[in-house]
Amino acid sequence: MFNIENEIFVNNGKYYVRCFVLQLCITSHCRIDDIQDNSALHRGIPATHTVYGVAITISAAICVYFKSMQIVLSFNHPDCIKLYTEMLLELWQGQAIETSWRDNHTCPSEEVYLDVANRSKNRVIAM
């Protein structure tokens, strides 16, 4: 099967591995997001940093990002690392924009908010 947007050939085995890599990135991102938002809970349970501390949570999240990159590099496909990098950039650019809105007490229009959210979502789906 082909990912039409990025023209990367995907067989079922690699597709599942990519889903796993994507889940690793989302999980790591959520841990750091919880710290940035000072969240006590994540999906109804204590946020990781409230249990293990901020330093360990950040270190673990960064390690998981590099582990997921290692998996992506093992695909040995020239476009995979490019797509992975673009996905992470979109994710963190969206995070920076949302943090700026929060810290500057700015409420974006619904159109602007959905544009930022959809850019991140579309990049993640492409992975």
Number of C-alpha atoms within 10 A of each C-alpha: 10 10 12 9 7 12 10 17 12 13 10 9 8 13 14 12 15 20 14 14 22 21 14 18 24 16 15 20 20 16 20 20 15 18 18 11 10 12 15 15 13 12 6 7 8 12 20 21 20 15 11 10 12 16 10 13 20 18 13 14 21 16 13 18 21 12 15 21 18 13 16 22 15 11 14 10 12 10 15 19 18 11 18 22 13 16 23 19 14 19 21 15 15 20 18 12 13 18 16 12 13 12 9 9 9 11 11 11 9 8 9 11 14 12 13 17 16 13 15 21 15 12 17 21 11 14 18
